[in-house]
């Protein structure tokens, strides 16, 4: 893919490889943060549901 981008958009294949690696790392980091936030939110919902059942 890096070679194709270099042909289509210019620049060296190596610079495109580096850009793609950085983009993948950024995506993975953001995806991990999103999953962590969702897990914390899900845990809070479960705790609230448990509290509501206990109150009944």
C-alpha positions as CSV (number, residue, x, y, z in Angstrom):
1,X,0.0,0.0,0.0
2,X,2.9,2.4,0.8
3,X,4.3,1.9,-2.7
4,X,0.9,2.6,-4.2
5,X,0.5,5.8,-2.2
6,X,4.0,6.9,-3.2
7,X,3.1,6.4,-6.9
8,X,-0.3,8.1,-6.6
9,X,0.5,11.0,-4.2
10,X,4.3,11.4,-4.5
11,X,6.9,11.1,-1.9
12,X,9.0,8.1,-1.0
13,X,7.7,4.7,-0.1
14,X,9.5,4.8,3.1
15,X,7.9,8.0,4.2
16,X,4.5,6.5,3.5
17,X,5.4,3.4,5.5
18,X,6.3,5.6,8.4
19,X,3.1,7.6,8.1
20,X,1.0,4.5,7.9
21,X,2.7,3.0,11.0
22,X,2.1,6.2,12.9
23,X,-1.6,6.2,11.9
24,X,-2.0,2.6,12.9
25,X,-0.4,3.3,16.3
26,X,-2.6,6.4,16.9
27,X,-5.8,4.4,15.9
28,X,-4.8,1.5,18.3
29,X,-4.2,4.0,21.1
30,X,-7.5,5.7,20.6
31,X,-9.4,2.4,20.2
32,X,-7.9,1.2,23.5
33,X,-8.9,4.4,25.3
34,X,-12.4,4.1,23.9
35,X,-12.7,0.4,25.0
36,X,-11.5,1.4,28.5
37,X,-14.1,4.2,28.7
38,X,-16.9,1.9,27.5
39,X,-15.9,-0.8,30.1
40,X,-16.0,1.8,32.9
41,X,-19.3,3.1,31.7
42,X,-20.7,-0.5,31.5
43,X,-19.5,-1.3,35.0
44,X,-21.3,1.9,36.3
45,X,-24.5,0.9,34.6
46,X,-24.3,-2.6,36.2
47,X,-23.7,-1.1,39.6
48,X,-26.7,1.3,39.2
49,X,-28.9,-1.6,38.1
50,X,-27.9,-3.6,41.1
51,X,-28.6,-0.7,43.5
52,X,-32.1,-0.2,41.9
53,X,-32.9,-3.9,42.4
54,X,-31.7,-3.8,46.0
55,X,-33.9,-0.8,46.7
56,X,-37.0,-2.6,45.5
